Amino acid sequence: MASKYIPLIIGGLIPALLYGLAGVFQKWSAREGGSVSVYLIGFGVGTVIVGFVYRAVLSDGASPTTSIGFAVLAGLIFSIGAGLISFAVIRFDAAIAQLSPLYNLNFLVTLVLGLLIFSEFKDLQVTRLLAGALVILVGGWVVSGA
């Protein structure tokens, strides 16, 4: 396997599988009578545990304060989104199979901001990236209407 694919598997394919499983457990939590707040607290505890495991395994050093600040901001933003997903599942019994394609359209925000803020357009084939994004966008639209 070409070494250029290893980061795509580690940082793309495996997380996609894990996020898919997380969505299933989110629905299970709701079905077992969980609330949005309890889900987020449990999710946070799980995140803290995994953070300590990564710290021990990777032995990474201290991080600058600005790095920690951006990480906290990312966590806050992600948690608001996760809470809204739980609210939709709990309050409206929304199908996770329909919600997932919609909330995973987040890639469009990341794609545009990555290209603009981090100038990633210099290193990527933007035409292929946008063509693939369009295919995913259409797929999300089709699945959400199921």
C-alpha positions as CSV (number, residue, x, y, z in Angstrom):
1,M,0.0,0.0,0.0
2,A,1.3,3.4,-0.9
3,S,2.4,5.5,2.1
4,K,0.2,8.4,1.0
5,Y,-2.9,6.3,1.8
6,I,-1.9,5.5,5.4
7,P,-2.9,8.9,6.8
8,L,-6.2,8.7,4.9
9,I,-7.0,5.4,6.5
10,I,-5.9,6.4,10.0
11,G,-7.5,9.9,9.9
12,G,-10.3,9.2,7.5
13,L,-11.6,5.7,7.1
14,I,-11.2,4.5,10.7
15,P,-12.8,7.6,12.2
16,A,-15.7,7.3,9.7
17,L,-16.4,3.8,11.1
18,L,-16.0,5.0,14.7
19,Y,-18.3,8.0,14.1
20,G,-20.8,5.7,12.5
21,L,-20.8,3.5,15.6
22,A,-21.0,6.6,17.8
23,G,-24.2,7.5,16.1
24,V,-25.7,4.1,16.8
25,F,-24.8,4.4,20.5
26,Q,-26.2,7.9,20.6
27,K,-29.5,6.5,19.4
28,W,-29.3,3.6,21.9
29,S,-28.7,6.2,24.7
30,A,-31.8,8.0,23.6
31,R,-33.9,4.8,23.4
32,E,-32.8,3.9,26.9
33,G,-34.4,7.1,28.2
34,G,-31.3,9.2,28.2
35,S,-31.4,13.0,28.2
36,V,-29.4,15.5,26.1
37,S,-27.4,16.6,29.2
38,V,-26.6,13.0,30.4
39,Y,-25.6,12.1,26.8
40,L,-23.2,15.0,26.7
41,I,-21.8,14.3,30.1
42,G,-21.2,10.7,29.2
43,F,-19.7,11.7,25.9
44,G,-17.4,14.1,27.8
45,V,-16.3,11.4,30.2
46,G,-15.5,9.1,27.3
47,T,-13.5,11.9,25.6
48,V,-11.5,12.6,28.7
49,I,-10.6,8.9,29.2
50,V,-9.5,8.6,25.5
51,G,-7.5,11.9,25.9
52,F,-5.6,10.4,28.8
53,V,-5.0,7.2,26.9
54,Y,-3.6,9.1,23.9
55,R,-1.5,11.2,26.2
56,A,0.0,8.1,27.8
57,V,0.5,6.2,24.5
58,L,1.8,9.1,22.3
59,S,3.8,10.7,25.1
60,D,3.2,14.1,23.6
61,G,4.4,17.1,25.5
62,A,2.8,20.3,26.7
63,S,0.7,22.3,24.3
64,P,0.7,26.1,24.0
65,T,-2.2,27.9,25.6
66,T,-3.6,29.0,22.2
67,S,-3.6,25.4,21.1
68,I,-5.6,24.4,24.2
69,G,-8.0,27.3,23.6
70,F,-8.7,26.2,20.1
71,A,-9.2,22.6,21.3
72,V,-11.7,23.8,23.9
73,L,-13.6,25.9,21.3
74,A,-13.7,22.9,19.0
75,G,-15.1,20.8,21.9
76,L,-17.8,23.4,22.7
77,I,-18.9,23.7,19.1
78,F,-18.9,19.9,18.6
79,S,-20.9,19.4,21.8
80,I,-23.5,21.9,20.8
81,G,-24.0,20.0,17.5
82,A,-24.0,16.6,19.3
83,G,-26.6,18.0,21.8
84,L,-28.8,19.1,18.9
85,I,-28.6,15.6,17.3
86,S,-29.6,14.0,20.7
87,F,-32.4,16.5,21.1
88,A,-33.8,15.6,17.7
89,V,-33.5,11.9,18.4
90,I,-35.0,12.1,21.9
91,R,-37.7,14.8,21.3
92,F,-38.8,13.8,17.8
93,D,-37.6,10.2,17.6
94,A,-35.6,11.2,14.5
95,A,-34.0,8.4,12.5
96,I,-30.3,8.4,13.0
97,A,-30.0,6.9,9.5
98,Q,-31.6,10.1,8.1
99,L,-29.8,12.6,10.4
100,S,-26.3,11.2,9.9
101,P,-26.1,12.0,6.2
102,L,-27.3,15.5,7.0
103,Y,-25.0,16.4,9.9
104,N,-22.1,14.8,8.0
105,L,-22.5,17.5,5.4
106,N,-20.3,19.3,7.8
107,F,-17.5,18.4,5.4
108,L,-18.6,21.3,3.2
109,V,-17.9,23.8,6.0
110,T,-14.5,22.1,6.7
111,L,-13.7,21.9,3.0
112,V,-14.3,25.6,2.2
113,L,-12.7,26.9,5.4
114,G,-9.7,24.5,4.9
115,L,-9.2,25.8,1.4
116,L,-9.5,29.4,2.5
117,I,-8.0,29.7,5.9
118,F,-5.2,27.1,5.6
119,S,-4.6,27.6,1.8
120,E,-5.0,23.9,1.2
121,F,-6.0,24.6,-2.4
122,K,-2.2,24.9,-3.0
123,D,-1.6,21.2,-2.2
124,L,-4.9,19.6,-3.4
125,Q,-6.6,19.0,-6.7
126,V,-9.5,21.3,-6.0
127,T,-11.6,20.3,-9.1
128,R,-11.5,16.6,-8.0
129,L,-12.2,17.7,-4.4
130,L,-15.3,19.7,-5.4
131,A,-16.5,17.0,-7.8
132,G,-16.4,14.5,-4.9
133,A,-18.1,16.9,-2.6
134,L,-20.9,17.3,-5.0
135,V,-21.4,13.6,-5.2
136,I,-21.5,13.3,-1.4
137,L,-23.9,16.3,-1.2
138,V,-26.3,14.7,-3.6
139,G,-26.0,11.4,-1.7
140,G,-26.8,13.1,1.6
141,W,-29.9,14.8,0.0
142,V,-31.1,11.4,-1.4
143,V,-30.6,9.5,1.8
144,S,-32.2,12.2,4.0
145,G,-35.4,12.0,1.9
146,A,-35.7,8.2,2.4
